[in-house]
Amino acid sequence: MTKPQSREVLEFLRRHPQTGLTQQRAIAELRCYRLAARVADLRADGYNIRSVSVKQDGVRFARYVLEEGPTQLSAFV
């Protein structure tokens, strides 16, 4: 069963397939302070979420991108 905040993360990832989600944006827009944990929850539920390593202004961080297939679309209703 997906936790409420994990659902918010999933919905955000679906609405922003090109940009994905970073920890900074998750805090600002979703008030989610444990993005990696929510991504782990979603992965445990079977969602394919890719972690992309990004380096910007000398700082390295992860950007999470949902790679969703047709079976996953119908699984979360």
MMTF fields as JSON, N, C-alpha, C and O atoms, coordinates in Angstrom:
{
  "mmtfVersion": "1.0.0",
  "mmtfProducer": "UNKNOWN",
  "numBonds": 307,
  "numAtoms": 308,
  "numGroups": 77,
  "numChains": 1,
  "numModels": 1,
  "chainsPerModel": [1],
  "groupsPerChain": [77],
  "chainIdList": ["A"],
  "bondAtomList": [4, 2, 8, 6, 12, 10, 16, 14, 20, 18, 24, 22, 28, 26, 32, 30, 36, 34, 40, 38, 44, 42, 48, 46, 52, 50, 56, 54, 60, 58, 64, 62, 68, 66, 72, 70, 76, 74, 80, 78, 84, 82, 88, 86, 92, 90, 96, 94, 100, 98, 104, 102, 108, 106, 112, 110, 116, 114, 120, 118, 124, 122, 128, 126, 132, 130, 136, 134, 140, 138, 144, 142, 148, 146, 152, 150, 156, 154, 160, 158, 164, 162, 168, 166, 172, 170, 176, 174, 180, 178, 184, 182, 188, 186, 192, 190, 196, 194, 200, 198, 204, 202, 208, 206, 212, 210, 216, 214, 220, 218, 224, 222, 228, 226, 232, 230, 236, 234, 240, 238, 244, 242, 248, 246, 252, 250, 256, 254, 260, 258, 264, 262, 268, 266, 272, 270, 276, 274, 280, 278, 284, 282, 288, 286, 292, 290, 296, 294, 300, 298, 304, 302],
  "bondOrderList": [1, 1, 1, 1, 1, 1, 1, 1, 1, 1, 1, 1, 1, 1, 1, 1, 1, 1, 1, 1, 1, 1, 1, 1, 1, 1, 1, 1, 1, 1, 1, 1, 1, 1, 1, 1, 1, 1, 1, 1, 1, 1, 1, 1, 1, 1, 1, 1, 1, 1, 1, 1, 1, 1, 1, 1, 1, 1, 1, 1, 1, 1, 1, 1, 1, 1, 1, 1, 1, 1, 1, 1, 1, 1, 1, 1],
  "groupList": [{"groupName": "MET", "atomNameList": ["N", "CA", "C", "O"], "elementList": ["N", "C", "C", "O"], "formalChargeList": [0, 0, 0, 0], "bondAtomList": [1, 0, 2, 1, 3, 2], "bondOrderList": [1, 1, 2], "singleLetterCode": "M", "chemCompType": "L-PEPTIDE LINKING"}, {"groupName": "THR", "atomNameList": ["N", "CA", "C", "O"], "elementList": ["N", "C", "C", "O"], "formalChargeList": [0, 0, 0, 0], "bondAtomList": [1, 0, 2, 1, 3, 2], "bondOrderList": [1, 1, 2], "singleLetterCode": "T", "chemCompType": "L-PEPTIDE LINKING"}, {"groupName": "LYS", "atomNameList": ["N", "CA", "C", "O"], "elementList": ["N", "C", "C", "O"], "formalChargeList": [0, 0, 0, 0], "bondAtomList": [1, 0, 2, 1, 3, 2], "bondOrderList": [1, 1, 2], "singleLetterCode": "K", "chemCompType": "L-PEPTIDE LINKING"}, {"groupName": "PRO", "atomNameList": ["N", "CA", "C", "O"], "elementList": ["N", "C", "C", "O"], "formalChargeList": [0, 0, 0, 0], "bondAtomList": [1, 0, 2, 1, 3, 2], "bondOrderList": [1, 1, 2], "singleLetterCode": "P", "chemCompType": "L-PEPTIDE LINKING"}, {"groupName": "GLN", "atomNameList": ["N", "CA", "C", "O"], "elementList": ["N", "C", "C", "O"], "formalChargeList": [0, 0, 0, 0], "bondAtomList": [1, 0, 2, 1, 3, 2], "bondOrderList": [1, 1, 2], "singleLetterCode": "Q", "chemCompType": "L-PEPTIDE LINKING"}, {"groupName": "SER", "atomNameList": ["N", "CA", "C", "O"], "elementList": ["N", "C", "C", "O"], "formalChargeList": [0, 0, 0, 0], "bondAtomList": [1, 0, 2, 1, 3, 2], "bondOrderList": [1, 1, 2], "singleLetterCode": "S", "chemCompType": "L-PEPTIDE LINKING"}, {"groupName": "ARG", "atomNameList": ["N", "CA", "C", "O"], "elementList": ["N", "C", "C", "O"], "formalChargeList": [0, 0, 0, 0], "bondAtomList": [1, 0, 2, 1, 3, 2], "bondOrderList": [1, 1, 2], "singleLetterCode": "R", "chemCompType": "L-PEPTIDE LINKING"}, {"groupName": "GLU", "atomNameList": ["N", "CA", "C", "O"], "elementList": ["N", "C", "C", "O"], "formalChargeList": [0, 0, 0, 0], "bondAtomList": [1, 0, 2, 1, 3, 2], "bondOrderList": [1, 1, 2], "singleLetterCode": "E", "chemCompType": "L-PEPTIDE LINKING"}, {"groupName": "VAL", "atomNameList": ["N", "CA", "C", "O"], "elementList": ["N", "C", "C", "O"], "formalChargeList": [0, 0, 0, 0], "bondAtomList": [1, 0, 2, 1, 3, 2], "bondOrderList": [1, 1, 2], "singleLetterCode": "V", "chemCompType": "L-PEPTIDE LINKING"}, {"groupName": "LEU", "atomNameList": ["N", "CA", "C", "O"], "elementList": ["N", "C", "C", "O"], "formalChargeList": [0, 0, 0, 0], "bondAtomList": [1, 0, 2, 1, 3, 2], "bondOrderList": [1, 1, 2], "singleLetterCode": "L", "chemCompType": "L-PEPTIDE LINKING"}, {"groupName": "PHE", "atomNameList": ["N", "CA", "C", "O"], "elementList": ["N", "C", "C", "O"], "formalChargeList": [0, 0, 0, 0], "bondAtomList": [1, 0, 2, 1, 3, 2], "bondOrderList": [1, 1, 2], "singleLetterCode": "F", "chemCompType": "L-PEPTIDE LINKING"}, {"groupName": "HIS", "atomNameList": ["N", "CA", "C", "O"], "elementList": ["N", "C", "C", "O"], "formalChargeList": [0, 0, 0, 0], "bondAtomList": [1, 0, 2, 1, 3, 2], "bondOrderList": [1, 1, 2], "singleLetterCode": "H", "chemCompType": "L-PEPTIDE LINKING"}, {"groupName": "GLY", "atomNameList": ["N", "CA", "C", "O"], "elementList": ["N", "C", "C", "O"], "formalChargeList": [0, 0, 0, 0], "bondAtomList": [1, 0, 2, 1, 3, 2], "bondOrderList": [1, 1, 2], "singleLetterCode": "G", "chemCompType": "PEPTIDE LINKING"}, {"groupName": "ALA", "atomNameList": ["N", "CA", "C", "O"], "elementList": ["N", "C", "C", "O"], "formalChargeList": [0, 0, 0, 0], "bondAtomList": [1, 0, 2, 1, 3, 2], "bondOrderList": [1, 1, 2], "singleLetterCode": "A", "chemCompType": "L-PEPTIDE LINKING"}, {"groupName": "ILE", "atomNameList": ["N", "CA", "C", "O"], "elementList": ["N", "C", "C", "O"], "formalChargeList": [0, 0, 0, 0], "bondAtomList": [1, 0, 2, 1, 3, 2], "bondOrderList": [1, 1, 2], "singleLetterCode": "I", "chemCompType": "L-PEPTIDE LINKING"}, {"groupName": "CYS", "atomNameList": ["N", "CA", "C", "O"], "elementList": ["N", "C", "C", "O"], "formalChargeList": [0, 0, 0, 0], "bondAtomList": [1, 0, 2, 1, 3, 2], "bondOrderList": [1, 1, 2], "singleLetterCode": "C", "chemCompType": "L-PEPTIDE LINKING"}, {"groupName": "TYR", "atomNameList": ["N", "CA", "C", "O"], "elementList": ["N", "C", "C", "O"], "formalChargeList": [0, 0, 0, 0], "bondAtomList": [1, 0, 2, 1, 3, 2], "bondOrderList": [1, 1, 2], "singleLetterCode": "Y", "chemCompType": "L-PEPTIDE LINKING"}, {"groupName": "ASP", "atomNameList": ["N", "CA", "C", "O"], "elementList": ["N", "C", "C", "O"], "formalChargeList": [0, 0, 0, 0], "bondAtomList": [1, 0, 2, 1, 3, 2], "bondOrderList": [1, 1, 2], "singleLetterCode": "D", "chemCompType": "L-PEPTIDE LINKING"}, {"groupName": "ASN", "atomNameList": ["N", "CA", "C", "O"], "elementList": ["N", "C", "C", "O"], "formalChargeList": [0, 0, 0, 0], "bondAtomList": [1, 0, 2, 1, 3, 2], "bondOrderList": [1, 1, 2], "singleLetterCode": "N", "chemCompType": "L-PEPTIDE LINKING"}],
  "groupTypeList": [0, 1, 2, 3, 4, 5, 6, 7, 8, 9, 7, 10, 9, 6, 6, 11, 3, 4, 1, 12, 9, 1, 4, 4, 6, 13, 14, 13, 7, 9, 6, 15, 16, 6, 9, 13, 13, 6, 8, 13, 17, 9, 6, 13, 17, 12, 16, 18, 14, 6, 5, 8, 5, 8, 2, 4, 17, 12, 8, 6, 10, 13, 6, 16, 8, 9, 7, 7, 12, 3, 1, 4, 9, 5, 13, 10, 8],
  "groupIdList": [1, 2, 3, 4, 5, 6, 7, 8, 9, 10, 11, 12, 13, 14, 15, 16, 17, 18, 19, 20, 21, 22, 23, 24, 25, 26, 27, 28, 29, 30, 31, 32, 33, 34, 35, 36, 37, 38, 39, 40, 41, 42, 43, 44, 45, 46, 47, 48, 49, 50, 51, 52, 53, 54, 55, 56, 57, 58, 59, 60, 61, 62, 63, 64, 65, 66, 67, 68, 69, 70, 71, 72, 73, 74, 75, 76, 77],
  "secStructList": [7, 7, 7, 2, 2, 2, 2, 2, 2, 2, 2, 2, 2, 2, 2, 7, 6, 6, 6, 7, 3, 3, 2, 2, 2, 0, 0, 0, 0, 0, 7, 7, 1, 7, 2, 2, 2, 2, 2, 2, 2, 2, 2, 2, 6, 6, 7, 7, 3, 3, 3, 3, 3, 3, 3, 3, 6, 6, 3, 3, 3, 3, 3, 3, 3, 3, 7, 7, 7, 2, 2, 2, 2, 2, 2, 7, 7],
  "xCoordList": [0.84, 0.0, 0.886, 1.784, 0.639, 1.436, 1.039, -0.146, 2.042, 1.808, 1.34, 1.665, 0.582, 0.072, 1.156, 0.981, 2.262, 3.301, 3.986, 4.421, 4.083, 4.629, 3.733, 4.218, 2.428, 1.485, 1.703, 1.656, 1.943, 2.215, 3.464, 3.491, 4.494, 5.736, 5.46, 5.924, 4.715, 4.384, 3.608, 3.91, 2.622, 1.837, 2.716, 2.568, 3.627, 4.54, 5.409, 5.573, 5.963, 6.811, 6.039, 6.596, 4.772, 3.948, 3.688, 3.663, 3.495, 3.231, 4.486, 4.389, 5.661, 6.924, 7.885, 8.957, 7.506, 8.337, 9.698, 10.644, 9.815, 11.083, 12.051, 13.251, 11.554, 12.442, 12.673, 13.715, 11.734, 11.888, 11.775, 11.168, 12.372, 12.237, 13.549, 14.163, 13.968, 15.156, 14.714, 13.57, 15.625, 15.307, 14.912, 13.953, 15.629, 15.338, 13.916, 13.178, 13.549, 12.214, 11.142, 10.043, 11.459, 10.508, 10.199, 9.055, 11.209, 10.989, 10.139, 9.168, 10.505, 9.822, 8.373, 7.495, 8.119, 6.79, 5.903, 4.677, 6.511, 5.72, 5.887, 5.202, 6.804, 7.144, 7.58, 7.258, 8.314, 8.813, 10.301, 11.114, 10.646, 12.031, 12.791, 13.999, 12.117, 12.777, 12.443, 11.849, 12.832, 12.51, 13.069, 12.368, 14.303, 14.897, 14.076, 13.931, 13.542, 12.716, 11.396, 10.931, 10.795, 9.542, 9.781, 8.947, 10.912, 11.266, 11.47, 11.047, 12.109, 12.297, 10.951, 10.776, 9.992, 8.646, 8.002, 7.42, 8.114, 7.52, 8.188, 7.518, 9.498, 10.21, 9.755, 9.592, 9.549, 9.082, 7.681, 7.317, 6.905, 5.568, 5.608, 4.565, 6.808, 6.951, 7.159, 7.223, 7.266, 7.475, 8.95, 9.828, 9.202, 10.568, 10.974, 10.594, 11.742, 12.196, 13.709, 14.418, 14.178, 15.605, 16.211, 15.617, 17.393, 18.154, 19.206, 20.024, 19.187, 20.152, 21.064, 20.589, 22.349, 23.302, 23.55, 23.866, 23.403, 23.544, 24.611, 24.664, 25.46, 26.442, 26.192, 26.253, 25.909, 25.59, 26.281, 26.12, 27.042, 27.769, 28.637, 28.753, 29.242, 30.13, 29.427, 30.084, 28.114, 27.333, 26.714, 26.14, 26.838, 26.281, 25.006, 24.98, 23.956, 22.692, 21.961, 22.349, 20.892, 20.114, 18.854, 18.23, 18.505, 17.22, 16.498, 17.059, 15.274, 14.508, 13.528, 12.819, 13.501, 12.655, 11.874, 12.441, 10.574, 9.712, 9.768, 9.578, 10.031, 9.996, 8.818, 8.94, 7.679, 6.435, 5.984, 6.026, 5.557, 5.014, 3.515, 2.951, 2.842, 1.381, 0.815, -0.267, 1.523, 0.994, 1.01, 0.116, 2.002, 2.048, 0.972, 0.447, 0.642, -0.397, -1.714, -2.407, -2.071, -3.348, -3.287, -4.33, -2.093, -1.953, -2.25, -2.67, -2.043, -2.249, -3.473, -3.399, -4.592, -5.84, -6.465, -7.525],
  "yCoordList": [-1.182, 0.0, 1.247, 1.375, 2.135, 3.346, 4.372, 4.631, 4.954, 5.978, 7.268, 7.503, 8.107, 9.348, 10.242, 10.76, 10.427, 11.291, 10.631, 11.32, 9.318, 8.606, 8.799, 8.925, 8.823, 9.083, 10.47, 10.65, 11.455, 12.815, 12.837, 13.488, 12.127, 12.05, 11.39, 11.875, 10.297, 9.597, 10.502, 10.554, 11.203, 12.107, 13.225, 13.605, 13.743, 14.78, 14.233, 14.887, 13.042, 12.434, 12.202, 12.334, 11.859, 11.671, 12.992, 13.034, 14.06, 15.373, 16.012, 16.886, 15.587, 16.188, 15.105, 14.914, 14.399, 13.286, 13.716, 12.929, 14.926, 15.383, 15.883, 15.628, 16.593, 17.208, 16.337, 16.452, 15.468, 14.631, 15.436, 16.506, 14.903, 15.518, 15.416, 14.35, 16.528, 16.575, 16.802, 17.178, 16.573, 16.784, 18.237, 18.497, 19.165, 20.583, 20.924, 21.622, 20.432, 20.708, 19.977, 20.499, 18.768, 18.012, 18.756, 18.771, 19.366, 20.152, 21.375, 21.658, 22.1, 23.344, 23.136, 23.903, 22.115, 21.954, 20.917, 21.027, 19.918, 18.85, 18.765, 17.988, 19.574, 19.501, 18.089, 17.593, 17.455, 16.097, 16.183, 16.536, 15.856, 15.963, 14.65, 14.621, 13.571, 12.271, 11.664, 10.589, 12.365, 11.936, 10.552, 9.731, 10.274, 8.966, 7.837, 6.77, 8.067, 7.052, 6.856, 5.726, 7.941, 7.826, 7.123, 6.334, 7.404, 6.728, 5.233, 4.393, 4.905, 3.492, 2.806, 1.658, 3.499, 2.943, 2.652, 1.587, 3.612, 3.437, 2.303, 1.535, 2.202, 1.099, -0.238, -1.21, -0.285, -1.52, -1.889, -3.064, -0.883, -1.126, -1.474, -1.714, -1.504, -1.949, -0.856, -1.153, 0.393, 1.483, 1.57, 1.449, 1.784, 1.886, 3.362, 4.132, 3.734, 5.112, 5.116, 4.448, 5.88, 5.96, 7.125, 8.2, 6.908, 7.965, 8.471, 7.697, 9.763, 10.379, 11.262, 12.148, 11.029, 11.84, 13.144, 13.136, 14.267, 15.59, 16.359, 16.3, 17.079, 17.946, 19.36, 19.629, 20.261, 21.64, 22.56, 22.4, 23.511, 24.451, 23.734, 24.18, 22.63, 21.876, 20.988, 20.355, 20.932, 20.119, 18.954, 19.135, 17.753, 16.557, 16.154, 16.127, 15.843, 15.432, 14.508, 14.364, 13.88, 12.935, 13.608, 14.423, 13.243, 13.631, 12.316, 11.429, 12.187, 10.965, 11.132, 12.134, 10.125, 10.157, 8.846, 7.762, 8.964, 7.792, 7.246, 7.979, 5.961, 5.281, 4.32, 3.181, 4.817, 4.108, 3.352, 3.867, 2.134, 1.319, 1.204, 1.616, 0.655, 0.548, -0.233, 0.098, -1.265, -2.043, -1.213, -1.353, -0.36, 0.479, 1.553, 1.937, 2.037, 3.064, 2.555, 3.289, 1.327, 0.802, 0.293, 0.121, 0.047, -0.493, 0.547, 0.187, 1.824, 2.87, 3.691, 4.619, 3.327, 4.044, 4.504, 5.13],
  "zCoordList": [0.0, 0.0, 0.0, 0.832, -0.906, -1.056, 0.004, 0.215, 0.668, 1.689, 1.014, -0.15, 1.727, 1.123, 0.519, -0.584, 1.219, 0.665, -0.53, -1.452, -0.52, -1.677, -2.892, -4.017, -2.663, -3.759, -4.338, -5.555, -3.471, -3.947, -4.816, -5.86, -4.382, -5.154, -6.502, -7.534, -6.502, -7.741, -8.697, -9.889, -8.18, -9.02, -9.593, -10.755, -8.773, -9.253, -10.383, -11.413, -10.195, -11.217, -12.514, -13.604, -12.395, -13.592, -14.306, -15.536, -13.558, -14.164, -14.747, -15.609, -14.29, -14.729, -15.231, -14.657, -16.299, -16.769, -17.313, -17.278, -17.805, -18.387, -17.333, -17.431, -16.323, -15.33, -14.116, -13.472, -13.784, -12.616, -11.333, -11.308, -10.257, -8.945, -8.185, -8.122, -7.614, -6.761, -5.32, -5.063, -4.388, -2.977, -2.72, -1.993, -3.298, -3.09, -3.555, -2.859, -4.718, -5.244, -4.436, -4.246, -3.961, -3.14, -1.843, -1.388, -1.257, -0.04, -0.353, 0.349, -1.405, -1.744, -2.173, -1.779, -2.967, -3.559, -2.874, -2.913, -2.25, -1.639, -0.122, 0.543, 0.419, 1.844, 2.224, 3.303, 1.319, 1.515, 1.838, 0.983, 3.077, 3.522, 3.405, 3.637, 3.053, 2.92, 1.558, 1.469, 0.511, -0.843, -1.15, -1.74, -0.767, -1.063, -0.437, -1.033, 0.754, 1.414, 0.669, 0.522, 0.202, -0.552, -1.887, -2.33, -2.528, -3.773, -3.495, -4.29, -2.386, -2.02, -1.812, -2.218, -1.18, -1.008, -2.359, -2.566, -3.271, -4.598, -5.367, -6.056, -5.249, -5.905, -5.333, -6.069, -4.02, -3.377, -3.867, -3.895, -4.25, -4.806, -6.284, -6.891, -6.878, -8.26, -9.298, -10.491, -8.88, -9.836, -10.2, -9.346, -11.487, -11.988, -11.974, -12.856, -10.973, -10.822, -10.946, -10.193, -11.908, -12.203, -11.433, -11.352, -10.869, -10.211, -11.181, -11.677, -11.451, -12.344, -11.501, -10.79, -11.577, -10.834, -11.582, -12.772, -10.878, -11.484, -10.714, -9.486, -11.441, -10.804, -11.303, -12.503, -10.366, -10.719, -9.713, -8.503, -10.215, -9.352, -8.329, -7.188, -8.73, -7.856, -6.842, -6.016, -6.892, -5.963, -6.725, -7.799, -6.154, -6.782, -6.032, -4.801, -6.79, -6.193, -7.15, -8.309, -6.652, -7.462, -7.98, -7.301, -9.194, -9.783, -10.072, -10.716, -9.607, -9.781, -10.934, -11.027, -11.815, -13.004, -13.063, -12.922, -13.272, -13.381, -14.796, -15.767, -14.899, -16.195, -16.121, -15.67, -16.577, -16.359, -17.594, -18.711, -17.372, -18.451, -18.334, -17.32, -19.339, -19.353, -18.166, -17.683, -17.681, -16.56, -15.283, -14.449, -15.117, -13.931, -13.966, -12.921, -15.143, -15.254, -14.696, -13.991, -14.991, -14.54, -13.109, -12.478, -12.58, -11.234, -10.164, -9.065, -10.456, -9.454, -9.831, -10.635, -9.234, -9.542, -8.256, -8.274]
}
